[in-house]
Each structure stands twice: as structure tokens, then as C-alpha cells.
């Protein structure tokens, strides 16, 4: 809805998307909304981004994701 900042696609077709970057001089469509991480399964016929729930105890109010990367072990 407000755009994404970065995306990382795993070999299995799962895409992780960071959204909600707030940066001085950059227009924010939702300035009071914290950042989010979405998951999209590109293997689906009609993929859609689903917001991932962030664990309790995480400082969500100050979450300002800039980029995203994954590590596969």
C-alpha cells in the first residue's frame, strides 16, 4: 500500500519485503506507522504480500527497515 524499500527472494520462491522506511527528505505515506516485513510466495498463482507478525518485546515503534537480506544455512 505504501511501497517497499527492499526485497530478497529465496531460491524456493519466497520473497521477504521490507517496508516503511522513514528518511529525512523522503516523503512518507504513513509517517506514524512503524516499519513492516512482508512475505510473498511467488509460487502461488496470485501471490499477495502478507504482513509477518513481529515478536513481542521488539521495539516496533522505532522499527525503520532499510534493506533486507536473508541467510540460508
Secondary structure by P-SEA (a helix, b strand, c coil): cccccccccccccbbbbbcccccccccccccccccbbbbbcccccbbbbbbbbbccccccccccccbbbbbcc
